Amino acid sequence: MAKMTERALRARDAKRDLGAELLASVREMKAGKAGRVHRVSISAIAEARARSGLSQQRFADLLGVSPRTVQEWEQGRRQPSGAARSLLAIAARRPDVLREIFG
């Protein structure tokens, strides 16, 4: 898609009625009409953390790693190893155990 110049953007926006567009959008949402449905897949680690109900900070404390490490795992830039991998397996299968022991 070609990048619009500042002048072209202003000309386009001057012709728009944002209030009417927003009102039409709200009516479509209330009617259950979705223009697009986006599905975002999350990593198994992020899903395990979410199921445990813990924040990234609390989850990192529980695993003995930094919150940044948890972020790296969740975003797929790094992979856990050793004991962290074992605790993640428990978190994925039995999040209630983590909540009971550490929650």
N, C-alpha and C positions, 0 to 999 in steps of 0.2 A: 504494500500500500504506500502510495506516495505521501511524503510529508507535506503538510499544508503550511503555507506561509502565515505569518501573523495576520496580515491583511485579509487573507482568505478565511481564516478562522473567525475573525471579527465579523466579516460579512455574513458568514453562515450563521453565527450565533445571534446576530441582530434580527434574523428572520424567525427565530424560534420563540415559542411560547412555553417556557419551562413549567409554568404552573399547570397548564393544560396537559403537558406531557406527563407530569408527575401524577396528576389526578387520574389520567387514563391508565397509568401503570398500577396505581392502587386498586382501581376497579378490576383490572385484569387479574391481579393477585387474589382479590377477594372472590373472584369467579373461578379460581383454581386454574387459570390459564398460565402456563409457564412457557416463556419463550425458549429457554434452554435449560437443560438440567445438566449440571456438572457433577461428576463423581470424582472425588479426590481420594486416592488410595493413601493409606498411612502405613508406616512401617510396622512390623510385628512388635518392635520395641515400644513405639509410641502407643500402640493399641494395648499392650500389656500395662504400661504406665497409666493409661486412661482407665482401664478396667480396675486398677488398684485404687483409683480415686486420689492419687497423690500428685502433688505438683512436681515439676522438674526438680526443684530444689530439694524437696523432701525425698523424692525417689533417689536423687544423687547421694544424699546423706545416707540413706538406707544401704546403698550399694558401695559406699565408701569411695565415690568418685566425685569429680567436680560437676556442677550443672552444665558446664560447657561440654564435657565428655558425653553426657546424656543427650545434649542437643546434636552433637556430631553423630551419635549412634542413630538417633531418630531421623536425621536427614540423610543417612546412608553414606556419610563421608568416612566413618570409621566403624569397625566391628568390635564388639566386646570379646573378651577372652577370659579364661580361667573361671574364678569364682563368680564374677559378674554374669557370665553366661549361664551359670547354674541358677543364680537367683532370678535371672530374667525368665528362665524356663518355668520356675515356680510361679513367678508373677503372671505369666501367660496362662498357666493351667489352673492356678488356685489363688486368685487375687485376694480372696477372703483371708488366706493365711497371712499374707503381708499386712493387711489391715489389722488383723487380730494381734499380731506380734509387735508391729511397729507403729500402727495407726494411733 
